[in-house]
């Protein structure tokens, strides 16, 4: 699956792109994207959030 464009996501809350339908897990995550969160997400997006498992 392809997600939203990642350009400009640093410093923004997860699930903040109004043009994309996000999972409930990512909407409830409270993540603000930074290098460590983005690296972990890109390495294993299916298992990054416990609620997604």
C-alpha positions, -999 to 999 in steps of 0.1 A, spaced: 0 0 0 11 35 -6 6 61 21 6 99 19 35 119 7 61 123 35 74 157 23 72 181 52 60 156 79 87 164 105 72 182 134 36 174 124 13 150 143 6 116 127 -26 114 107 -27 151 101 -30 150 63 -67 156 57 -65 141 22 -56 106 34 -76 80 53 -55 67 83 -59 37 105 -75 42 139 -41 31 154 -21 59 138 -48 84 145 -47 76 182 -9 73 184 -1 108 195 31 107 175 47 139 163 70 128 134 107 132 140 137 112 127 135 84 152 97 78 148 99 80 110 129 57 108 111 31 130 79 34 110 96 30 77 116 0 89 85 -19 100 52 -1 94 29 -31 101 43 -36 136 53 -1 146 22 5 167 10 -21 192 -26 -15 182 -18 -25 146 -7 -60 156 
